[in-house]
Amino acid sequence: MRSFFRSLVLTYIMFISLAFTATAQDSRSYENLVITGVDLYSKGEYAAAKAVLENVVKGDPSNDAAIYYLAMIAAFENDVELAETYFQTAADLDPDNFWYRYRIAKLYALTDRQELAIDMYKKMLEDFPKEQDLYFELVEMYIAQKEYEIALDVMDEIDDVIGVTEALAMYRFNILRVLDRADEAYESLKKYNDRYSSPYVLTALADYEMSM
């Protein structure tokens, strides 16, 4: 009897081992296919890349990398609805991936859904506070919406998180001028130049003084 149970246990262990090995092999196979698909995508062979990546997703629906590149191909083909679905699926599978969520935000912006884009940027900044480009792109979106006061508030956040930069100083200067707050604009730029002595800012100050 003991021999029978020992044989049964060994058979079970072998079965589990074989199943694990097969799963690992499948995983490596899908990873290799994703690499192939991405390589085809980077070469502009979108139809071939799409075929390979769709095959991956068919066998491994949770492969977020394959889904992401299918989204990129859909975006290239101007299939906005499909691209958004794929991007969102990839982001749901890996919420910590910056690029998945960033592409959704960019897609919103490119399809004139600015409020959704802004909301996405704000949520991303909570999770990725050191991503400088997010701040500047958010500022640009507020400026495009003519929400200048909010843009200035975001610039204050950038000052706190990243520090003052020449580009930011010029951004603030130009927005304050649009808001007819010329004296404040001049003082903000002068304050920056007193601390960092930028030739570009000096030129802007000189031009402004001459215009006055």
C-alpha positions as CSV (number, residue, x, y, z in Angstrom):
1,M,0.0,0.0,0.0
2,R,2.8,2.4,0.9
3,S,4.4,1.6,-2.4
4,F,1.2,2.5,-4.2
5,F,0.9,5.9,-2.4
6,R,4.5,6.6,-2.9
7,S,4.1,5.9,-6.6
8,L,0.9,8.1,-6.7
9,V,2.7,11.0,-5.0
10,L,5.7,10.8,-7.4
11,T,3.3,10.7,-10.4
12,Y,1.6,13.8,-9.1
13,I,4.9,15.6,-8.5
14,M,6.0,14.7,-12.0
15,F,2.8,16.0,-13.5
16,I,3.0,19.3,-11.6
17,S,6.7,19.7,-12.7
18,L,5.8,19.0,-16.4
19,A,2.9,21.5,-16.2
20,F,5.2,24.1,-14.7
21,T,7.9,23.5,-17.3
22,A,5.3,23.8,-20.1
23,T,3.9,27.0,-18.7
24,A,7.5,28.5,-18.4
25,Q,8.2,27.4,-22.0
26,D,4.9,29.0,-23.2
27,S,5.8,32.2,-21.3
28,R,9.3,32.4,-22.9
29,S,7.7,31.7,-26.3
30,Y,5.3,34.6,-25.9
31,E,8.1,36.9,-24.7
32,N,10.1,36.0,-27.9
33,L,7.0,36.6,-30.0
34,V,6.5,40.0,-28.4
35,I,10.1,40.9,-29.1
36,T,9.5,39.9,-32.7
37,G,6.4,41.9,-32.9
38,V,8.0,45.0,-31.5
39,D,10.9,44.6,-33.9
40,L,8.5,44.5,-36.8
41,Y,6.6,47.5,-35.4
42,S,9.9,49.5,-35.1
43,K,10.6,48.7,-38.8
44,G,7.2,50.0,-39.8
45,E,5.9,46.6,-40.8
46,Y,2.6,47.2,-39.0
47,A,0.5,44.4,-40.6
48,A,3.1,41.7,-39.7
49,A,3.6,43.1,-36.2
50,K,-0.1,43.2,-35.7
51,A,-0.5,39.5,-36.7
52,V,2.3,38.4,-34.4
53,L,1.0,40.4,-31.4
54,E,-2.6,39.4,-31.9
55,N,-1.4,35.8,-31.8
56,V,0.3,36.5,-28.4
57,V,-2.8,38.1,-26.9
58,K,-4.9,35.2,-28.1
59,G,-2.7,32.8,-26.2
60,D,-1.9,35.1,-23.3
61,P,-4.7,37.7,-22.8
62,S,-2.8,39.3,-19.9
63,N,0.3,40.2,-21.9
64,D,0.2,43.9,-21.4
65,A,3.3,44.6,-23.6
66,A,1.6,43.0,-26.6
67,I,-1.6,44.8,-26.0
68,Y,0.2,48.2,-25.7
69,Y,1.9,47.7,-29.1
70,L,-1.4,46.7,-30.6
71,A,-2.7,50.0,-29.3
72,M,0.2,51.8,-30.9
73,I,-0.6,50.2,-34.2
74,A,-4.3,51.0,-33.9
75,A,-3.4,54.6,-33.2
76,F,-1.1,54.7,-36.3
77,E,-4.1,53.3,-38.3
78,N,-6.3,56.1,-36.9
79,D,-8.6,53.6,-35.2
80,V,-9.0,55.8,-32.1
81,E,-11.6,53.7,-30.4
82,L,-9.6,50.5,-30.6
83,A,-6.4,52.2,-29.6
84,E,-8.1,53.6,-26.5
85,T,-9.5,50.2,-25.6
86,Y,-6.0,48.6,-25.9
87,F,-4.3,51.4,-24.0
88,Q,-6.8,51.2,-21.2
89,T,-6.5,47.4,-21.1
90,A,-2.7,47.6,-20.8
91,A,-3.0,50.2,-18.1
92,D,-5.5,48.1,-16.1
93,L,-3.1,45.1,-16.3
94,D,-0.2,47.2,-15.1
95,P,-1.3,50.4,-13.4
96,D,2.2,51.4,-12.4
97,N,3.4,51.6,-16.0
98,F,3.9,55.3,-16.8
99,W,3.8,55.0,-20.6
100,Y,0.5,53.1,-20.7
101,R,-1.3,55.9,-18.8
102,Y,0.6,58.6,-20.6
103,R,-0.5,57.4,-24.0
104,I,-4.1,57.5,-22.8
105,A,-3.7,61.1,-21.8
106,K,-2.1,62.0,-25.1
107,L,-4.9,60.2,-27.0
108,Y,-7.5,62.3,-25.0
109,A,-5.6,65.5,-25.9
110,L,-5.2,64.6,-29.6
111,T,-9.0,63.9,-29.8
112,D,-10.0,67.2,-28.2
113,R,-11.0,65.7,-24.9
114,Q,-9.0,68.2,-22.9
115,E,-10.8,67.8,-19.6
116,L,-10.2,64.0,-19.6
117,A,-6.5,64.6,-20.6
118,I,-6.0,67.2,-17.8
119,D,-7.7,64.8,-15.3
120,M,-5.4,62.0,-16.4
121,Y,-2.3,64.2,-16.0
122,K,-3.3,65.3,-12.5
123,K,-3.8,61.7,-11.4
124,M,-0.4,60.7,-13.0
125,L,1.4,63.5,-11.1
126,E,0.1,62.0,-7.9
127,D,1.9,58.7,-8.8
128,F,4.8,60.1,-10.7
129,P,5.6,63.5,-9.1
130,K,9.1,63.6,-10.5
131,E,8.1,63.4,-14.2
132,Q,8.9,67.0,-15.2
133,D,7.3,66.8,-18.6
134,L,3.9,66.1,-17.1
135,Y,4.0,69.5,-15.4
136,F,4.9,71.4,-18.5
137,E,2.4,69.6,-20.7
138,L,-0.3,70.3,-18.1
139,V,0.7,74.0,-18.1
140,E,0.4,74.0,-21.9
141,M,-3.0,72.4,-21.8
142,Y,-4.3,75.0,-19.3
143,I,-2.8,77.8,-21.5
144,A,-4.6,76.3,-24.6
145,Q,-7.8,76.3,-22.6
146,K,-7.0,80.0,-21.6
147,E,-7.1,79.0,-18.0
148,Y,-4.1,81.1,-17.2
149,E,-4.5,81.4,-13.4
150,I,-4.6,77.6,-13.0
151,A,-1.5,77.4,-15.3
152,L,0.3,79.8,-12.9
153,D,-0.8,77.6,-9.9
154,V,0.8,74.6,-11.7
155,M,4.0,76.6,-12.2
156,D,4.1,77.2,-8.5
157,E,3.9,73.5,-8.0
158,I,6.8,73.0,-10.4
159,D,8.8,75.5,-8.4
160,D,8.2,73.5,-5.2
161,V,8.9,70.0,-6.7
162,I,11.5,70.6,-9.4
163,G,12.8,74.1,-8.8
164,V,12.9,77.3,-10.9
165,T,14.1,77.0,-14.5
166,E,14.7,79.5,-17.3
167,A,11.9,78.1,-19.4
168,L,9.5,78.3,-16.4
169,A,10.5,81.9,-15.7
170,M,9.7,82.8,-19.3
171,Y,6.5,80.9,-19.2
172,R,5.4,82.8,-16.2
173,F,6.5,86.1,-17.7
174,N,4.5,85.6,-20.8
175,I,1.3,84.5,-19.0
176,L,1.4,87.4,-16.7
177,R,1.7,89.7,-19.7
178,V,-1.3,88.1,-21.3
179,L,-3.2,88.8,-18.0
180,D,-2.2,92.4,-18.2
181,R,-0.1,92.1,-15.1
182,A,3.0,93.7,-16.8
183,D,4.7,95.0,-13.6
184,E,4.3,91.6,-11.9
185,A,5.7,89.9,-15.1
186,Y,8.7,92.2,-15.1
187,E,9.4,91.7,-11.4
188,S,9.1,87.9,-11.7
189,L,11.7,87.8,-14.5
190,K,14.0,90.3,-12.8
191,K,13.8,88.2,-9.6
192,Y,14.8,85.1,-11.6
193,N,17.7,86.9,-13.3
194,D,19.0,88.3,-10.0
195,R,19.4,84.7,-8.7
196,Y,20.6,82.9,-11.9
197,S,21.8,85.6,-14.3
198,S,20.5,84.3,-17.6
199,P,21.6,86.0,-20.8
200,Y,18.3,84.9,-22.5
201,V,16.3,86.4,-19.6
202,L,18.4,89.6,-19.7
203,T,17.6,89.9,-23.4
204,A,13.9,89.5,-22.7
205,L,14.1,92.1,-19.9
206,A,15.9,94.6,-22.2
207,D,13.3,94.1,-24.9
208,Y,10.5,94.6,-22.4
209,E,12.1,97.8,-21.1
210,M,12.6,99.2,-24.6
211,S,8.9,98.5,-25.4
212,M,7.9,100.5,-22.4
